Amino acid sequence: MKPHIFTRIALLSAFLLPSFASAASVSALGRVLPRSGIVDIHGMTGDTIKTVIVSEGDWVEAGQSLATLSSLQSAQQRLKQAETDLATLRPSTERDIANAEAQVEAVKLELKYATNRYDRIMNAGNSEFISPDQIETRTLGKQQGELKLAQTIQKLAATKTGAKQKLSAAQAELGVARAAVAAAEVQAPISAKVLKIRGRVGARINGRTEMFKLGDTKGMIVVAEVYESEVLKVKSGQKATISSPALPNKMTGVVTGVSPIAFRNTIESMDPNTSTQARVVEVTIRMDEVAPLDRLVFLQVDVTIDI
């Protein structure tokens, strides 16, 4: 083979190799998010913000107070009253039950005495010393004792039922009071960074606008919108690279999930020659490094997934 033929083959390979390399990857647009996504915190609709305790950028732990609402004071008073009522009710109902049980035992003794008297006179047979009136009196005493015992046992059951109902009602009120305090003291549901504060002191909560946006930025992800025509090439475990003018260097990650739902894209390219409407599938990429992505939530990035 002549030398110039080798030269042509080498030049042809140089042009073809990049095209083969590009065919081994999928490109998409993506956005940077905390690993848990964005958690929106809303307060109780109709209430007013009394204090905002945290600042944007603060790291908060699960259960930590973020803000208080104007209903907090009345909710705390209600909680205190509910706790007092329940603490008072428990020994009171226990005493009522104990008294009713003691009454049953007393009536049982009365019935035992009346039964013994009845048995003695009946065992005497046809003694001339026993009149029909005596037999009737002792029979009546036994019957009255049996009736009284039945009524006393019924009263004990009613006392226990009433005590249970009262305790259940008091415990329910305590639960409602605790919920009211929790609603009036806005707390973080997860350990996360305060990304955005929209609530302001004195503002009335309308239920539409969130008070806080939180995100666990100790781990970062990129959600890429891959064209539906290419998404079957993407699988968990594949390597991905992201880039953006805002980033000092390209960053790497691993595909951890591919959504089963296709929908219209929400991320639009800045390139005026690119169509702004497309059908896409979300692909989640776990980033290998957190910084500086933890300071660039919602950043739009270019994504390349190696297939």
C-alpha positions in Angstrom: 0.0 0.0 0.0 1.3 3.4 -0.9 2.3 5.9 1.8 -0.3 8.5 0.7 -3.0 5.9 1.3 -2.0 5.5 5.0 -2.1 9.2 5.3 -5.7 9.3 4.0 -6.7 6.6 6.4 -5.2 8.4 9.3 -7.0 11.7 8.4 -10.3 9.8 7.9 -9.9 8.2 11.4 -9.2 11.6 12.9 -12.5 12.9 11.6 -14.6 9.8 12.4 -13.4 9.1 16.0 -15.0 12.2 17.5 -18.4 11.3 15.9 -18.1 7.8 17.4 -17.2 9.3 20.8 -20.2 11.6 20.7 -22.5 8.7 19.8 -21.5 7.1 23.1 -23.1 9.8 25.2 -26.4 11.6 25.8 -26.6 15.3 26.3 -29.3 17.2 28.3 -30.0 20.2 30.3 -30.3 19.9 34.1 -30.8 21.8 37.3 -28.9 21.6 40.6 -30.9 20.5 43.7 -30.3 19.3 47.2 -30.4 15.5 47.5 -33.8 15.7 49.3 -35.2 18.2 46.8 -36.8 21.4 48.0 -39.0 21.3 51.1 -41.5 24.1 51.3 -42.7 25.1 54.8 -46.2 26.6 55.1 -47.7 28.0 58.3 -51.3 27.9 59.5 -53.5 29.7 57.0 -55.0 32.9 58.4 -52.4 33.2 61.2 -49.9 36.0 61.4 -46.1 35.7 61.6 -44.9 36.9 65.0 -41.1 36.1 64.8 -38.7 34.7 62.3 -35.9 32.9 64.2 -33.5 31.8 61.4 -31.7 33.5 58.5 -31.1 32.4 54.9 -28.1 30.1 54.8 -28.5 28.8 58.3 -28.3 25.0 58.9 -31.2 23.8 61.0 -31.8 20.4 62.7 -35.1 18.5 62.4 -37.6 19.9 65.0 -35.8 23.2 65.3 -38.0 26.3 65.4 -38.0 28.5 62.4 -40.7 31.0 63.3 -43.5 31.6 65.7 -47.1 32.7 64.8 -49.4 35.0 66.7 -51.5 32.1 67.9 -48.7 30.6 69.9 -49.5 32.2 73.2 -53.1 31.1 73.3 -52.1 27.7 72.0 -49.6 27.3 74.9 -52.3 28.4 77.4 -54.6 25.8 76.0 -52.0 23.2 76.2 -51.2 24.0 79.9 -54.9 23.8 80.7 -55.3 20.5 78.9 -52.3 19.1 80.8 -53.7 20.3 84.1 -57.2 18.9 83.4 -55.8 15.5 82.5 -53.5 15.4 85.6 -56.5 16.3 87.8 -58.9 13.9 86.1 -56.8 10.7 86.4 -56.8 10.6 90.3 -60.4 11.8 90.3 -61.7 9.0 88.1 -59.5 6.4 90.0 -61.2 7.5 93.2 -64.7 7.3 91.6 -64.0 3.7 90.5 -62.5 2.7 93.8 -65.6 4.1 95.6 -67.9 2.2 93.3 -65.9 -1.0 93.8 -66.1 -0.6 97.6 -69.9 -0.1 97.3 -70.1 -3.4 95.4 -68.2 -5.2 98.1 -70.4 -3.7 100.9 -73.6 -4.7 99.1 -72.2 -8.2 98.6 -71.7 -8.5 102.4 -75.3 -7.2 103.0 -76.6 -9.8 100.5 -74.5 -12.6 102.2 -76.1 -11.6 105.6 -79.6 -11.6 104.2 -79.0 -14.9 102.4 -77.8 -16.5 105.6 -80.9 -15.3 107.5 -83.1 -16.7 104.7 -81.3 -20.0 104.7 -81.6 -20.5 108.5 -85.3 -19.9 108.5 -85.9 -22.1 105.5 -83.8 -24.9 107.1 -85.9 -24.7 110.3 -88.7 -26.4 108.3 -92.2 -26.3 109.8 -91.2 -25.1 113.2 -94.1 -23.7 115.2 -91.9 -20.8 116.3 -91.6 -19.5 112.7 -94.4 -17.5 111.3 -95.2 -16.9 107.6 -94.5 -13.2 108.1 -90.9 -14.0 109.2 -90.4 -16.2 106.1 -91.8 -13.4 103.9 -89.6 -10.8 105.5 -86.4 -12.8 105.1 -87.3 -13.8 101.5 -88.0 -10.1 100.7 -84.6 -9.1 102.3 -82.7 -11.6 100.2 -84.5 -10.4 97.0 -83.8 -6.8 97.8 -80.1 -7.6 98.4 -79.8 -9.3 95.1 -81.5 -6.4 93.3 -79.3 -3.9 95.1 -76.1 -5.8 94.1 -77.2 -5.9 90.5 -77.8 -2.2 90.6 -74.5 -1.5 92.3 -72.5 -3.7 89.8 -74.3 -1.8 87.0 -73.3 1.5 88.6 -69.7 0.3 88.8 -69.7 -0.5 85.1 -71.2 2.9 84.3 -68.5 4.6 86.4 -65.7 2.8 84.6 -67.3 3.7 81.2 -67.7 7.3 82.2 -64.1 7.5 83.5 -62.8 6.0 80.3 -64.8 8.5 78.2 -63.7 11.4 80.3 -60.0 10.4 80.0 -60.3 9.8 76.3 -61.8 13.3 75.8 -59.1 14.8 78.0 -56.4 13.0 76.1 -57.9 14.1 72.7 -58.0 17.7 73.9 -54.3 17.4 75.0 -53.5 16.1 71.5 -55.3 19.0 69.8 -53.6 21.5 72.1 -50.2 20.0 71.3 -51.0 20.2 67.6 -52.0 23.8 67.9 -48.7 24.6 69.6 -46.8 22.8 66.9 -48.7 24.6 64.2 -48.0 28.0 65.9 -44.3 27.2 66.3 -43.1 26.4 62.8 -40.4 23.7 62.9 -38.0 22.2 60.4 -39.2 18.7 59.4 -35.7 17.7 58.3 -32.1 18.7 59.0 -31.4 21.1 56.2 -30.1 24.5 55.0 -32.5 27.5 54.9 -32.5 28.3 51.2 -35.1 31.0 51.1 -37.3 32.9 53.6 -40.5 34.4 52.2 -42.3 34.9 55.4 -41.9 38.3 57.0 -42.9 39.4 60.6 -46.4 40.8 60.6 -47.4 39.1 57.3 -50.6 37.1 57.2 -50.3 33.5 56.0 -52.4 32.9 52.9 -51.6 29.2 52.3 -50.3 29.8 48.8 -46.9 31.2 49.4 -44.4 29.1 51.5 -42.7 30.7 54.5 -39.4 28.8 54.0 -37.6 26.7 51.5 -35.3 24.1 52.9 -32.9 21.6 51.4 -30.4 19.1 52.6 -27.3 20.4 50.8 -24.9 17.9 52.5 -25.5 15.9 49.3 -26.3 17.4 45.9 -28.0 16.0 42.8 -28.7 17.2 39.3 -32.0 16.5 37.7 -31.4 16.2 33.9 -34.2 16.4 31.3 -33.3 13.8 28.7 -35.2 13.7 25.4 -37.6 10.8 25.4 -36.1 9.5 22.2 -32.8 8.9 24.0 -33.8 8.0 27.5 -33.8 4.2 27.0 -30.0 4.5 26.6 -29.7 5.9 30.1 -29.4 3.5 33.0 -28.5 3.7 36.7 -24.7 3.6 37.4 -23.7 5.4 34.3 -21.2 8.3 34.7 -22.2 11.8 34.1 -20.5 15.2 33.7 -22.0 18.6 34.2 -20.7 22.0 33.2 -21.7 25.6 33.5 -20.1 29.1 33.1 -20.8 29.5 36.8 -18.6 26.5 37.7 -14.8 26.8 37.8 -14.5 23.2 36.4 -16.6 20.4 35.1 -18.0 18.1 37.8 -18.9 14.4 37.8 -21.6 12.2 39.2 -23.5 8.9 38.8 -27.0 8.3 37.4 -29.1 7.0 40.3 -32.6 7.0 38.8 -34.6 7.3 35.6 -38.2 8.5 35.9 -40.9 6.3 34.2 -42.9 9.4 33.2 -42.4 11.5 30.1 -43.6 15.1 30.1 -43.0 18.5 28.6 -39.6 20.1 29.4 -39.4 22.7 32.2 -35.8 23.7 31.5 -35.3 25.9 28.4 -32.1 26.2 26.5 -30.5 29.6 26.2 -29.6 28.8 22.6 -32.1 30.7 20.3 -31.7 28.0 17.6 -32.9 25.3 19.9 -36.6 24.4 20.2 -38.1 25.5 23.5 -40.6 22.7 23.7 -39.8 19.0 23.9 -40.8 15.8 25.5 -38.4 14.7 28.2 -37.8 12.2 31.0 -36.1 13.2 34.3 -32.8 11.5 35.2 -31.4 11.9 38.6 -27.6 12.2 39.0 -25.9 12.0 42.4 -22.9 14.4 42.3 -19.5 13.2 43.6 -18.7 16.6 45.2 -21.0 19.0 47.1 -19.1 22.3 46.8 -19.7 24.7 45.1 -23.1 23.2 44.1 -24.5 23.7 47.6 -24.4 27.4 47.0 -25.9 27.2 43.5 -29.3 25.5 44.0 -31.4 25.7 40.8 -28.4 26.4 38.7 -28.9 25.3 35.1 -26.2 23.1 33.8 -25.2 21.1 30.7 -25.2 17.4 31.3 -23.4 14.7 29.4 -24.1 11.0 30.3 -21.7 8.3 29.2 -23.6 5.4 27.8 
